[in-house]
Amino acid sequence: MSVQNINTYTYSPGFQIGQYHNAVLCISGNVQSLYLDGNLIATKTGTSNVLANYSTINQILIGCAGDQSSGFSGYLDDFRMYNYTLNQSQVSNLYLNRNIVAYYPFDTSLNSQTPNYTTLTYDANLVGNGATISTSTYQVGNGSLQLTNTNGTSPNYITSSSGFSTSVTNGLSVSLWFKATGVSSTRMRLFDLCTALGSQGLSVDISGTNQILVGYK
């Protein structure tokens, strides 16, 4: 599958402006499973193992695409990655913290950086004046990542070069809470896992009030 061949799914209840939603992408072999608010939205079976092209993730971008396009506007919270594929029960119980390879609760920042609780280091950079930690609205913990982007531009986002190796056998799962403050027909990226900065990789977008999109090169 190429990045142009993106899977688009319609979420019938729609995204409620000003409310948090939880998106979870799980990958196992050639199977992608997408969950929203604890519910399985769709499963896609491809012809090849997705993670075979992503043996190493060198860049994690949150709130924009790997080429700094498709900027998200609103609040993002409690970003987590696991080196295994979550099942339906585990998606509903994300307090199970085993094998987390990246965990950004977005509760605090220091010198324009926010800590990765997996490595206990400040390894994620807040880019742009419109990228801040908000303590006024959040879903989990004591804060959230607030981003202000307009018209699909991405001057504000968060980036981490904390690399890790994926496991083709065990799979990969990514969880992120999001609350959009101004959804239009513009696509907004929740996260992008790239092999290098400037490229696009494993990603999830939202568009309008009821579409969620999964893509990978």
N, C-alpha and C positions, 0 to 999 in steps of 0.2 A: 504494500500500500504506500502511496506517496502522500505528501502533506496536502496535495490538492484533493485527494480522495478521503475527505473527512466524514466521519459518521455523525449525523445530526439526529437528535432524538427530541421528541416533544414531551414536555412534562405537563400533563393535563391540569393539575391544580394551579400551575403558574407560579412565578416567583413573586412573593409579596414584598413590595417596596417597604424598606424600613424594618424588615424582619430577617433574622438569620436563617440560612439554609445550610445543610451539610452535604458536600459532594465527596464521593469516594470512588476512586478508580482502582480496580484490581486487574492485574495481568498475570495470566498463567499460561505459558506456552503460546499458542496462537489464539487464545481466548481472552477477550476483554470483557469485564463486567463493570457496569456503571450504576452506582447507587445515588439516590438523592433523598435526603431526609429519611434515611434508613430503609428505603424501598428500592428494590432492584428495578431500574428503569429499562435496561436492555442488555443483552449479551450479544457480542459479535465474535464470530469465529473466522479467522483469516486462514491464509494458506501457509504461513511461516511463523516461526517463533519471534515475537516482537522484540524480546530482550536480547536476541542474538545480535542485534544492531546496536545495543546499548550495554555492552559489557562493563563500561565505566561511565558514570555520570560525573562530569567535571563542573557543571554549572547548574544551580537551582535558581530559577527566577520566579518570583511570586508577585503577581499583579500585572504582568506583561509577558509578551512573547520573547523568545530568545533573541530576536532582532530588535527588541525594544518597541514593538508595535502592539496594537490591541490593548491599550492601557485600561486597567480596571479602575472604577471609581466607586468608593464606598469603604466598607470595613472587611478585613480578613482576619481570621482568628484560628489559633490552634492547628497549625500545619504539622502533619505527621507523615512519616514514611516508614514502611516496614519491609524487611527483606523476605517476605513470604506473602502468600495470597490470603487475605481475609475471607472468611465465609460469612454467610448471612447473619449468623448469630454474633460474630465478632464485630461486624460493621455496626450492629446495634449496641455493642458494648465496648466502645473504644477506650475504656479505661484499662484494657489489657495492654500493658506497655512492653511486652517482651519483643526483642529483636527490632526495636525502633532504630533506624539509621539516621534520621533527622527529626528533631522535635523543636519547633519554634512556637512557644505559647504567646509571644508578642505581649508580654506583661511589662517589660522594662527595656530601656535602651541606655547606652553610654557612648558618648562621642560618636553619635550617628551609627551605632551598631546595636544589634539585638542578639541575645545569646541563644546558642543551640544547646538545649538541655541534655542532649545525648552525649556531646563531647565536653560539655561544661566550659565552652569558650565562646567569646563574642566573635563569631565568624560570618555574620550576615550584615551587609551594609545597606543602610537606608539611603536611597538615591533620590535627590531632588528635595526642594523645600516643602513639597506637598506630600511627603512620606513621613508620617509621625506615628508614635505610639499613643493611642487614645485610651484614657481611663474612664471616659464618660459612657461608652457603649462597648460591650463585649459579650461573648457567649460562654467562654470558659476562662477561668482564672481571674485576673485583675486588669486585663487590658486587651487591646486589639491593634492590628496594623491599619491605620487610616491612610487611604490614597486618594488623591484628587487628580484625575486625568479627564480630559475632554476631547471629543471628536476623534477618538481612537488613538490619540498620541500617548506616549508613555514617558514623560519626563520624570515621573515619580513611580518608584517600584522598590523592590528589595532584591538583592543578589547575594548569593553565597557561592564561594569556590571550594566549599568543603566537599571534596570528591569522595566517592565510595564505589565499590564494585557491586554490581547486581548479581543475582543468582538465577540463571536460566532455569534451574531445577525448581527452586522454591518460589519464584515469581516476585512480584512487587506490588505494594499497595500504597496509595496516597490518600490522605484525608485532609480536608480543609473546610472550615466554616466560612461562609461569605454572606454579606448583607449589602446589596447594591442600593445606592441612594439615587441613581438616575439612570434607569434602564431604557434604552431606545433600541433601534434596529442595529446599532453599532455593536460589533462583536467585542467582548471584553474577556481577556485571558485571566484565568484564576492562577494557573501555574504552568511552567514550562521546564522540563528536565532536559538539558542539552549536553551534547558531547563537547561543545566549545561555545564560548561567548560569541554572539553574532549569528548563530545558527538557531534553528527551531528543532524541537525534539518531541518528547512525549508531553502532551498538553491537554488541558480541558478549558473550554471557553463557555460563556453564556452569551445569548443574543436575544434581544427582545425580553419578553416577560415569561417565556415558556420553552425556550430552546436551549439545550446544552449539547456541546459538541466535543468530540474526542478526536484527536489527530496524532499522527506520528509519521516520521519519514521512514 
